[in-house]
């Protein structure tokens, strides 16, 4: 990981944004700039190593709403708000909501840089502590982090041990929430060791304008591919990349060569792991995955959905509930026979991620959202077509809300429907608070 400090700048005023970028870059910061909060939120990951600097008043999502979303998605990333003089009361409310600090316009550049450097120092310390803790947690065999007793998981662990000694590029396929990145990290730790770089790239969050700078780098700012040298480059959601960008990645896979902007080509030594949501055959048939890119990978690891893993669902819920109880300082959850039957019957559309969210809800005392007893297949009363479709839609809505942590805008995107339609369907099923 590069030691260069990073700032995610969100400012809708183009002139002010450009001036701020120049100030930050001259001070040695690497700047990711956005004109609005929504695209910034889409690019944000929980492990973002830098600081967020955001304006308060912006069209669409305001700075305060952006802060609320960041606190849910990446709670440890320092958030600094830029306010006008009359917005100081709002900035104080933001501090109470978890903002790291606020700056009042017009802000002297030296004050802004001082605040950002202190926030960056705190963020670097947080990440270092997490790395040390993770290193301690990984003291055992890495493949033991893949929890499950079913035959498919035993075979997966065996494959990873076999592949760990081979420097081959692999494609990991599976439904949303099946643990593709965890499998990539386990294989990386088995092959390269936990101390070597593991660089994860969310391909779906990269715009065409960001590709050269983010992946290939420019000048003295190394791209993500260069930062992965000696370790693993993990490309998540390959199918979300444009055909042109997939073609550019072919050269990385073929000859391990990158060409940063303004520089000559150079070789890089790394392992490439890719992942796709769903079946590679389906993606190839739909034209969302280039055949030549697919065939550059030496093998495909297909991860099983949770509904096909037998009793692993209960095992995972128990494990995640124990973790959540320890994290929150709450009592362990007892899984009684009724809950056990509901877990066994559930189809788990969100897979392992849904099991983790459900366990969290159980620990903090919320309704897990599982179907009640008596709804299991084989019951004597069979609903007609309309009733069955109503029930299916309700489950689909619950699954989307659970996967997105209740964030309705993201749930609408996940389902591929407009936000207004989501609210109408939630209201139809009685799943909205009266205030909404």
URWO-V306089 format. One record per helix or strand of 3 or more residues. SS is the DSSP state (@ for helix, = for strand). FROM is the first residue (numbers start at 0). LEN is the number of residues. If there is no record, write none. Layout:
ss:SS from:FROM len:LEN
ss:SS from:FROM len:LEN
//
This chain:
ss:= from:5 len:5
ss:@ from:13 len:13
ss:= from:29 len:5
ss:@ from:36 len:7
ss:= from:50 len:5
ss:@ from:62 len:11
ss:= from:78 len:5
ss:@ from:84 len:12
ss:= from:100 len:4
ss:@ from:108 len:29
ss:@ from:141 len:4
ss:@ from:150 len:13
ss:= from:169 len:5
ss:@ from:179 len:12
ss:= from:197 len:5
ss:@ from:202 len:3
ss:@ from:207 len:9
ss:@ from:223 len:4
ss:= from:231 len:5
ss:@ from:237 len:3
ss:@ from:242 len:13
ss:= from:270 len:7
ss:@ from:279 len:7
ss:@ from:290 len:4
ss:= from:298 len:4
ss:@ from:305 len:3
ss:@ from:311 len:17
ss:@ from:336 len:9
ss:@ from:350 len:13
ss:@ from:384 len:19
ss:@ from:407 len:8
ss:@ from:418 len:10
//
